[in-house]
């Protein structure tokens, strides 16, 4: 009888982790093919990567599964959280004991996080905890655990997690896109100025640590007094879009200043950002939104986005 053994990450593991990723058949929302170079760029080279939080399961020396636990940012974005931790992914290739291997990998991830002070555990990353695998899994951002991966969702439910957040993955074509023209949008255009900045300065340590090496563009909307009214941040989804043979951009965030919300500014800002991207040859834009954010979901519906998939972030509190 073959024995499954468990250990933490070793420097020679990346190509074998990539092979396990491929054999697990994770679906269209994951990078394929995944290479050691991509794993190095999006995972192992991050300054906060802790090899003690990446666990592998081996059978006769061959990696058949892995799971990755990490701490996200604290509330200020100036360091890592001391009270929360996330198991981002638990991936096991087809195996007669696939469920048991996944359970043990998750258990080890939990113990790693608890031993470092975490009292709240999450299953799956999202915009607030995009620790690793950004661009390799989930599209424009991390969407928790995808609905199309029911075995991984059931894993967290078996372990006592509950649903914390549902996330919608949204997309639309922008080939030939032109913003709509109405009185409100004309009025906004007359009174504002839209500027774009490639590779904008990072605002926090966490942004710099987690997004370095990503091609970012920030669109900012100003009034006649040079007051910032709102901004949105876009990223070039290479190499993720290379597997689809089309140029894809990801909308990471839309922020309107608190006193200027509900004035049509978010629609104007994103619409003209999409127009600019389309003029530069981008064919598709994707974004994500918590399903409970009615205002954001309504905005993206008005902008012509359609929902393609959903994911779930799971949560479990630990009594210390």
N, C-alpha and C positions, 0 to 999 in steps of 0.2 A: 504493500500500500504506500502510495506516494504521500509525503508529508509537506504541508504548506508551512513555510518559515517566513517570519516577519523581521524586518530591520529598517533602519533609517537610510536616507539617501547617501549614495557614494558618488564620487566624481565620474566614474565610468558608466553611470546609469542613464544619462540622457538619451542615447540612441535606442536603448531598450524600453524606456518609458514611451518614446515616440512610437515604437512598434506596438506596444500594448494599446496605446491610444487608437491606432489604426485597426487593430483586431477587435476592439470593443464595439466598433460600428456605431458611432455616436450620432450620426445623422447630419443634415445639411447645415446646422448652426454651429458646427465645429470646423476648425481649420483642417483641411486635408489636401495634400499630405502635410503632416506635421514633421518638422525636422529638428535635429539637435540645435541648429543655429537659431531657430525661432524660439525654442524653449529657453535657450540661453538669453536671448534678447528680452523676452517677456516674463521670465520667471527667475532664472538662476542669477542673472546679473543685477537684480534689484538689491539695493543696499541693505534692505531689511530681510532678505531671504535667510531663513534659518533652516539648515539642512535637517535639524532634529525634528522639524515639523512635517517633513515629507516622508511618508512610510510606504514601503513596497512589500508586496507579498511575492514570494518566489516558490517555485516548484522545480526541484532538480537544478537549482541555480538560475532558472529562467524567470524573469519578472512576468507575473500573470495579473497583477493589479497594483494600484497605487492610490494614495489619498493624501491630500495636502491641507494642513491646518495652519492658520496664520492669524496674527493680530492686525486689525485695521487701525485707522487713525484715532487719536483722541479728539475731543470736541473742538479743540483749537487748530487741529491739523499740524501741530508742532512736534508731535511724537506719536508713538504707538499707544493704543489703549491698554490700560492696565486691568480693565474689568470685563472686556468683551473679546471673544475670539470666534473665528469662522472656519468651518471645514468647507473649503471651496468646492472640491470635487472628490468623489470616490468612484474610481473607474476600475472595473474588473472585466477582463476578456471572457468570452464564453467558456464556462467551466462547470463541471458537475456539482461543485460546491460554491458556485458564484455568490449565492446569498450569504453563506457563512463567512467567506473571505471578506466580503464588503462589510459585514457586521464587525468583524475583528479590526479591520482598518479604521472604521469610524471610531470604535472604542479607543484605539490608540491615539487618534487625533484628539478626542475629547480629553483624555488623560494629559496629553501634552499641554493643552490650553488651560486646564484646571490647575495643573501644577505651577503655572505661571500667573495664577491669580484670577483667571476668568471666572466670573459668576454667571455670565450670560453667554450662551453658545448659539451660534447661527449655523444654518445649513444653506450654503450657496452665497455667492457674493452679489453685490448690487452697486449702484452708483456711489453709495457712501462707504463701501468696503471693496473697492476694485483692487484688491491686493495683488493678485496674479491672474494670468490667463486672459488679460484684456486683449481683445483682438483675435484670440485663438478660440474662444468659446462664447457663443451668445449673440454675435453680431456687433451692434453699435456700442454695447456696454455689457456688463454682467447682469443677467436676468434671473439670478437665483438658479433653481433647478428646473430645467425645461420640462414642460408637459410631455414632450416627445421622448423623455427618458423616465418612464414610469418606475422602473426598478430602482433608480436612484431616489426618486420621491418616496417610494415605499420604505426604503432603507431608513430615512430620517423619521418617518412615522413609526416604524417599529422601535426606534430608539427613544421614543417619547417626545419628539419634537411636535410643535403645533405650527400651523400656518400663520406667519407673521405679515406677509405682504405678497400680493399678486402683482406681477409686472407684465405689461403688454409690450410686445415687440411689433413695431409699426414701420411701414415702408411705403414709398411711392416713387414712381418714375418722374424724373424732372427733365427728360429730353424735350427740348423746345418750350420749357416752362416759362410762362409770363404771369406776373401777379395780376390779380383782378383789379379793375378800376371802378371805384365808387367814390362818393363824396368824402367819406371818412378817410379813405386811403389817400386821396388827392390832397386833403387838408394836412394830413400828417407829412406827406412828402414836401409840401410847401414850407412847413415850419421846422423841419428837422434835417439833419445831415447824417448819412450813414458812412461809417469808416470801417475798413478791415485791416487787420494786423496779422501777419503770419508769424508763427512762433512767439506768441505773446508771453510776457513775463509771468512766471508762476507766482501765485499769491500766497502759497503756504509751502512748508517743507513737504507735506504729504503730496501735494500736486507735483512738485519737482521730482520726488522720489518715485511716484507711481506712473507718471506720464512722460518722463524724460525719454527721448528717442521717438516720440509720436509726432507726426506732422499735424500741428494744430493751427487753426485760423479762428480769430475772434472778430465778430462783427459788433460794433458799438454804435448806438444811436444817440445823437446829441440834439439839444434844442439850440435856438439862436444864441443863447447865453452860454453855450459850451457846457451845459449841464448834462451829465450822463443820464439818459432815460432808461436804457436797457442794453443788454448784450446777450449774444448767443455764441457758443463755442462749437466748432466743427472740427472733426478729425478726418484725415485721409485714411481710409480703411484698407490700406495696403499693409501687409500682404494678404489680409483676409479676402479682399475682393478679387484677388488674382485667381482664386479658385472658381470664380463665377464668370470670368471673361468679360467683365464690364467694370467701369469706374464707379466706385461706391463711396459716398461720404457718410459719416456718422454724426448726428446731432447729439452732442453730449449734454448741453444745458441751455435753458432760456431763462434769463433773469430780468425782470422789470422792476424798477425802483418802486418801493412800497406805495408811495403817494401817487404813482402814475399808472397803477394797474386798472384794468377794465376800461381802457381808452382806445383799444385796438392796436396798441403799440407792438404787442407780441406777434400778432398776425403780420403786421407790416414788416417787422424785423426779420422774421423767418422767411416770409415770402420773397423778400428782396435778396436775402442770403441764398435762397435756392435759385433765384434767377441768375445771380452772379456765378454760382457753381455750375449751372447748366451751360452758361456761356463759355466756361472753361473746359467743357467736355465731360463733366460728371453726369452719369446717366441715372443714378439711383441714390436716394437718400434714405437712411434708416434712423430711427430713434427708439427710445423706450420711455415708458411712463408707468408709475404705479397706477393700477386700475382704479384705486380709490381717489385719485386726483382728478375730480370731475372737470375742473377748469382746463387742465392740460389735455385731457382726453378730448374735450370739446374743441380746443384749439387745433389739435392735429386732425380731427375729423373735418373741420372747416378747410384745412389746408390740403385735404385730399389723401391723407395717409389711410392705409388699410391695415388691419391687424393680421399678422401672419402666424403668430405663436404667442404663448404665454409661459411664464415661469413663476416659481414660488420660492420665496425666502422663508426658511423655517427657523424657529426659535425655541430654545429650552433654557430655563433658569435652573441654576445649580444651588442647592443649599450647602453653603460652606460651613 
